[in-house]
């Protein structure tokens, strides 16, 4: 048995999909005295309480369960009970409409909404130093580690104590403040759409589930689904008998594995030499008798920001690209990935599907999940698309690329129904300048401008909504990764900015 783990330690970390150069320099105060003093009060008074709030929220694994309503999910019920306890202890009113919880104060007719969510994405507990459902403040000093710390339980705790500081100061507001916590943002937006049809929403809204300074455009989420049909083709040559990878659709996968039968020492040595040339990904190769097993380890990230991660699936396929593999299902899949996706992030090799928008940036294309079936293997490819093409055009281009490849290589690839979501652009929100002013004031970043992101938030369902944090520009976003955290420094900065923004918007 031979085994190798190349010592590849480089890590690929990059900025947001749509990056902006934001010069940093001092800026004259542009927020009101009420906003400044209340923000200072919030930070000096409630840092520890905010952390303790997050600690209690992180405990609950609020992952959606297939076939189980959030209203019947024990973890969701317990999470909402904790929210109610915290809200009422802080002196807020609380209403539970099943999938939607509203926490607020004030009786004014005009309202400001803060949009968050309480559900989370799956985790692999083996990849965490401590339980992902225990707030870890010690493993990496200065970081609050746990599932939901950045997406989106940390922002919930921050909003609660921003609201508490304003309430303590008895500031006279012209608008009621309401915190919306939706329980299925990561899995199913239909219950929220149903809620919106029967409820009057706030006139002014901010979503705290994305990035600063202000997000006014979001790419559309999409999925390409392809099935590679398995075939038994006896051969004495090496062939790929299995290929797997990925965890869930909105995560860049850090794990992938392949099994090669009829392998030998020559093939092993060739792949070992090639493996040493990669940066940011490691390979574990093990030859036992004539079966070669290869495991790839990359770096997980949110699929809306594929350049924040290292996708193990295409990297493992690329390691195997020196051979044209038998079209037996797993081999067909590897050939397809190498021919049509490769190591690029924008679909440049995938027929004519690649395109970009001047503001929203390029479409990104990332294989995220491989599903094993009895007679086939299914590949799910995540798209994040900007404005610039219709659904029909993109669907036609995807279909043509698959047909052309099938015909060229006499392959057996079947298309399932693809999902092509719409991009979102907010042009009319009247409070954008207020948000930008608060951001510039507390960060010192002058002349901040609205940005576009690859992700999709509930902003698109609320009137006049834009996203405001909690992640800083040009920093790695850790939500959906296997190392999710928020720094204490950022947690405090968010408390300052959310407090100030709510004062400013509440007094307008």
PyMOL commands that set and color helices and strands:
alter all, ss='L'
color gray80, all
select helices_A, chain A and resi 33-58+74-89+125-127+153-168+190-198+265-275+303-308+312-319+330-340+391-409+432-443+458-461+488-507
alter helices_A, ss='H'
color red, helices_A
select strands_A, chain A and resi 2-5+93-96+100-105+111-117+143-145+176-182+204-207+210-211+215-218+220-229+239-245+251-252+255-261+282-288+291-297+301-302+356-357+361-362+364-372+376-385+413-415+419-420+424-425+451-453+465-467+470-471+485-487
alter strands_A, ss='S'
color yellow, strands_A
deselect
rebuild
show_as cartoon
